[in-house]
Amino acid sequence: MNTLTPLAKLTIPIGGQVIELQQLDYEAGGMSLLRTRIREKSRFTVFDIDPQSAQLWGEALLRWAQAQAAAMPDAEVSS
């Protein structure tokens, strides 16, 4: 049986989407994957990504958030 370990759950204020991040470990072993599950009302989008892709995606998200914070000095973004 595969194992899912919850990592984070976010509810987006505009739109109300629920984003869940989970670590996916396969019973047969091998690399762990990051499962991203997005719920929009009754629709679900689920995808699994490898560690390297997760790092690139995370870095891109941080760059964007930091650029937004720089453009709006009153916005607070933690790093």
Secondary structure, 3 states (H helix, E strand, C coil): CCEEEEEEEEECCCCCCEEEEEEEECCCCCCCEEEEEEEECCEEEEEEECHHHHHHHHHHHHHHHHHHHHHCCCCCCCC
